[in-house]
C-alpha cells in the first residue's frame, strides 16, 4: 500500500516507508532498501529514513504513520576515495554506498561531514590517506565538487570548487 493510502493511526510497513521515500516524503538514510509487508519499529524507522526522533515509542515498539515526521536541514552526500592532489580529485570514483551528512546544502570552508544524519559522529576520514576528496549531493548525477579536507575533523579546509 502507498504511503498516502494509510491512515495516520495505522502501523507502517517497509513497503509504505519505501513509497514515502520514492514520493519525496522522507529521505532515505541508507543507500537503499526494499519493501515488504513487515511492520516496522521505532529503531527500524530511524535507521531507514531521515526523521525526527520518535520519542513517544520505545525502540522495539511498532510505529504508526503519525509518529514519523521528516527531519529538515539535513543533506546527504556521496564521498569519493581519496586523492593526493586537487587536480586528481574530480576523477575519483564516487561510491553510492559511501554516505556522509551535512547541515548545509552548499558546503564551504569549515563544513563538517558526519557519519549520521543526527550529526553526532563525524565522518570517519582517518582511513583516508589523501587530503583531496570528491563529493556530490546524493542521487545527483552531476560532476560534484572537490575540496581539501582536514582528515582529523572531517571538515573542508579550503574553498570547494566544481568539478
N, C-alpha and C positions, 0 to 999 in steps of 0.2 A: 504494500500500500504506500502511496505517496505521503510525503510529509504534510502536505496541505489536507490530505484526506483523513488524518487522525484528529480526534478531539483533544482539547488541552488537558483532559484528565486521563488520557489513555497512555499505557506504557509504550515505550519507544523500542522498536526493533532495529537491528543493524540495517535492514533494508530501508526503513524510514530515515535513519540517520544518513545513509548514503544518498538518498534522494534529496535531503536537506543540503548536503554538500554540493550535489550536482545542480541544484537550482539556486545556489548562492545564499542560502540562509546561514550556513556556517562554513568556515574554512576548515579544511582537513588538517589535523595536527600531525598526521603521519603521511608517508609517501603514497600510500594507497591502502584501501581495504575493500572487502567485498561484502555485499549484503547477505542477510539470512533472516529467518523468522525469529531468531533468538532475541529475547527481550534483554535489554542492557541495564547494567548497574551504573551507579554514580561514577565509580572509578573507570569503568569502560567508556562512558560518555566523555569524561575529562581526558581520556587517553586519545580517543579517535578524533575529536573536534575541538576547535578553539572556542571555549565557552567560559563564562564566569563560573567561579567555584559554586558547586551545588551544596550549599551549607545546610539545607533542610533535610538532607539524607545522609545516612552513613555510607561508607564506601561500597558495601555489599548490597545495598537496597536498590530495587528497580526504580528507574526514573520515569516520570510522565512528561509529556511534551512541555507543559508549563514550567517545569523545573529548569529547562535549558534556554539560556539566553546567550547570544553571541557576544564575545569579548571584542571590544573595539580598540583601536590604537596598536594593533599587532600586525607585523609584516613578516612574511615568510620568504626566505632566500635559499637558493641553491649556492653552495660554495664549492670552489674548484679544488683540485690538487694544488700543490704549492709551486711557486716559481722563484727563481733566484734573481731575475732581473725584470723590471717593469715591462720591457719590450716583449717578453715572452708570456706575460700573464694572460692576455686575451686568447691565446691559443690553448690554454689549459682546459682539460675536459671538465665539464660541469656534470657531476653525478646527481641525478634526480633524487637519490636516496640520502644525500648529504644535505641536511636541512639546518639552517640557523634562523634565528628570530631577532628582530629589532623592534624598537618602539617608534621608528620613523620610516616614512615611505621613501625618503631621499637621504641615505647615509652620507654623512660628511665627516670631517676630521673629528675624532673623539667618539664617534658612534660605536657602541659596544654590541657585539653579536653574542647571542645567548643560545644555549642548548635547549631551552624550553620556552614555551610561549608565556609563561608567568614571570619570566625574567629573573629566575632565582639562581641559575647556574650559567656562568659564562661558557661560550662555545669552546670546547677543548682543542686549542690550537697547539698544544705542547708537542704533538707528534709531527707537526709541520716543520720542515727544515728550511723552506724558502720564506721570505718575507712578503712576497707579492702574490696576491690572490685574485682570482676572477670570480665574480658573483653576479647574480641577476635575480630579479623577482621570480618567485616560484611560479611555474606554469607559463612564464613568458618565453617566447622563442627568439627574442631579440638577442643582440650581441652581449648585453650586460655591461659591467663596469670592471675596472681593475683599480687596485689600490695597494699601498704598502700597509701592512698590518703590524701592530705590536703584538707579538705572539704571546706575551705574558698576560696581557689584559684583554685579548680578543677584540681590540678596537682599531679603528682606522687611524693612522698617524700621519697621513698626508691627504691632500685633496684627491678624491676619486676622479678618474677620467673614463669617459665612454670608450668602449672597445670599437 
